[in-house]
């Protein structure tokens, strides 16, 4: 399991849960249940990291809980 913060919320427009990983730009997933969106997020985080490595981009170190104003 990764150590990146994951934000999960319900989207009425999409009729599903959406997740975002703020430390990994563009890293998002969806799912009909919280369990499904979390599983999909773990998969997409791995794919995001694999793609970054393949393209020679830096991979952010997980910072833990982020603070928003």
N, C-alpha and C positions, 0 to 999 in steps of 0.2 A: 504494500500500500504506500502511496506517495505521502508527502508531508506538505503539499500545497494546500492553501486555504481554498475551499470550494463553497460557493454561494449557490443555494438552491431556492427557487421560488416557483410559484404556480403562474402560468400564463393563460389567461382566458382566451386570448387571441389564437393561441396554438393548441389549447385544450390539453395541455400536458405540463409536466414539470420541466423547468429549464435550469441548467447549471452553468456557472461561469467560473473560470479559474483566473482571477485577476492578475496573477504574476506571470501568466503565459498568454500573451496577447492573442486574441481570437480563439482561445481554447474554450469551447462551449459544447454542451450535449443536451439531449432531451430524453424524456421517458414518461410513460403513463403512470408510474408509481415512483415514490422516493427511492426505493430499492433499485429500480430499473435505471433511473437517471444517475444514481451513484455508480452503478456498475458500468454504464456507458461512459461516464466521466473518467473513471480509472482507465478505460481502454483508450479514450481520446488523449489523455495526458501522456500515456506511453507512446502513442502515435506522434504527438506533438514533439516529444523529446527525440524520437527516432528521426523525424524529419529535420529537426534543427541540427542534429549531429551530422546527418547526411549532407546538409547544405553548409556545414561549417559555421553555423550560428552559435552564439553563446547560449547556455542554458542557465536561467536564473536559479540561484540557490534558494530553497524554500525559506521564507522568513518567519513562518508561523502566522499568528493572528495579525491581520492588517487592521489599521485604525482608520475609520472614515469619519469625517466631520458631519 
